[in-house]
Amino acid sequence: FETKFQHDEEQKFKVLARRDRVFGLWVAKQLGRGDAEAYAAEVVAANFEKSGDEDMLGKVRADLKAAGKQVTEGTLQAELTAAYAEAAKQIAAK
């Protein structure tokens, strides 16, 4: 049971980290950044500051605002959900 729990937690962590990367790549595209992978790494790192997604979303909102990009909260949440689905699919394929 402990081994399965550990495996499940590890998979959950991998999916969330991949979700943040996929989401970061989407945000980088919205910002027109040529360094999308580097920006995605910043987004992943931002989500390790506090539990939950608010730290990461705060960074993304601030970056979008600084760039003069208007993205609704609904769009951010929809893209985060889509990024989770994509990340789960990628991790499952490994």
One Martini backbone bead per residue (centre of mass of N, CA, C, O) as a GRO file, in nm:
protein
   94
    1PHE     BB    1   0.059   0.062  -0.022
    2GLU     BB    2   0.298   0.258   0.008
    3THR     BB    3   0.404   0.225  -0.281
    4LYS     BB    4   0.153   0.327  -0.425
    5PHE     BB    5   0.140   0.601  -0.291
    6GLN     BB    6   0.416   0.698  -0.384
    7HIS     BB    7   0.360   0.671  -0.686
    8ASP     BB    8   0.113   0.859  -0.701
    9GLU     BB    9   0.259   1.113  -0.595
   10GLU     BB   10   0.473   1.123  -0.816
   11GLN     BB   11   0.276   1.151  -1.052
   12LYS     BB   12   0.141   1.409  -0.956
   13PHE     BB   13   0.395   1.582  -0.961
   14LYS     BB   14   0.464   1.545  -1.260
   15VAL     BB   15   0.201   1.661  -1.375
   16LEU     BB   16   0.220   1.943  -1.245
   17ALA     BB   17   0.492   2.023  -1.365
   18ARG     BB   18   0.402   1.985  -1.659
   19ARG     BB   19   0.167   2.180  -1.653
   20ASP     BB   20   0.336   2.432  -1.594
   21ARG     BB   21   0.500   2.415  -1.854
   22VAL     BB   22   0.269   2.424  -2.059
   23PHE     BB   23   0.156   2.691  -1.952
   24GLY     BB   24   0.417   2.856  -1.993
   25LEU     BB   25   0.420   2.826  -2.300
   26TRP     BB   26   0.155   2.972  -2.349
   27VAL     BB   27   0.235   3.241  -2.219
   28ALA     BB   28   0.481   3.297  -2.396
   29LYS     BB   29   0.312   3.326  -2.650
   30GLN     BB   30   0.143   3.570  -2.551
   31LEU     BB   31   0.421   3.741  -2.506
   32GLY     BB   32   0.637   3.678  -2.738
   33ARG     BB   33   0.851   3.469  -2.650
   34GLY     BB   34   1.161   3.318  -2.742
   35ASP     BB   35   1.200   3.191  -2.431
   36ALA     BB   36   0.991   2.960  -2.350
   37GLU     BB   37   1.147   2.755  -2.175
   38ALA     BB   38   1.250   2.958  -1.966
   39TYR     BB   39   0.974   3.060  -1.880
   40ALA     BB   40   0.856   2.788  -1.793
   41ALA     BB   41   1.062   2.751  -1.563
   42GLU     BB   42   0.961   2.995  -1.401
   43VAL     BB   43   0.676   2.888  -1.354
   44VAL     BB   44   0.752   2.636  -1.204
   45ALA     BB   45   0.912   2.780  -0.976
   46ALA     BB   46   0.672   2.959  -0.872
   47ASN     BB   47   0.506   2.695  -0.760
   48PHE     BB   48   0.720   2.651  -0.502
   49GLU     BB   49   0.660   2.880  -0.291
   50LYS     BB   50   0.362   2.770  -0.265
   51SER     BB   51   0.079   2.644  -0.207
   52GLY     BB   52  -0.056   2.613  -0.487
   53ASP     BB   53  -0.132   2.846  -0.770
   54GLU     BB   54  -0.111   3.155  -0.697
   55ASP     BB   55   0.189   3.218  -0.747
   56MET     BB   56   0.189   3.154  -1.047
   57LEU     BB   57  -0.053   3.331  -1.133
   58GLY     BB   58   0.070   3.596  -1.036
   59LYS     BB   59   0.303   3.600  -1.233
   60VAL     BB   60   0.139   3.582  -1.494
   61ARG     BB   61  -0.034   3.831  -1.454
   62ALA     BB   62   0.202   4.033  -1.431
   63ASP     BB   63   0.329   3.974  -1.710
   64LEU     BB   64   0.081   4.041  -1.880
   65LYS     BB   65   0.041   4.328  -1.778
   66ALA     BB   66   0.328   4.438  -1.853
   67ALA     BB   67   0.260   4.361  -2.169
   68GLY     BB   68  -0.053   4.438  -2.227
   69LYS     BB   69  -0.218   4.180  -2.161
   70GLN     BB   70  -0.552   4.050  -2.203
   71VAL     BB   71  -0.651   3.806  -1.963
   72THR     BB   72  -0.871   3.613  -1.845
   73GLU     BB   73  -0.950   3.413  -1.588
   74GLY     BB   74  -1.095   3.199  -1.758
   75THR     BB   75  -0.860   3.150  -1.952
   76LEU     BB   76  -0.652   3.061  -1.748
   77GLN     BB   77  -0.815   2.820  -1.638
   78ALA     BB   78  -0.850   2.673  -1.907
   79GLU     BB   79  -0.544   2.642  -1.969
   80LEU     BB   80  -0.476   2.485  -1.711
   81THR     BB   81  -0.662   2.247  -1.771
   82ALA     BB   82  -0.537   2.174  -2.046
   83ALA     BB   83  -0.250   2.128  -1.933
   84TYR     BB   84  -0.325   1.891  -1.754
   85ALA     BB   85  -0.423   1.700  -1.974
   86GLU     BB   86  -0.157   1.698  -2.133
   87ALA     BB   87   0.028   1.603  -1.904
   88ALA     BB   88  -0.113   1.335  -1.844
   89LYS     BB   89  -0.068   1.220  -2.127
   90GLN     BB   90   0.243   1.235  -2.129
   91ILE     BB   91   0.297   1.063  -1.873
   92ALA     BB   92   0.137   0.807  -1.965
   93ALA     BB   93   0.327   0.759  -2.225
   94LYS     BB   94   0.593   0.676  -2.048
   0.00000   0.00000   0.00000
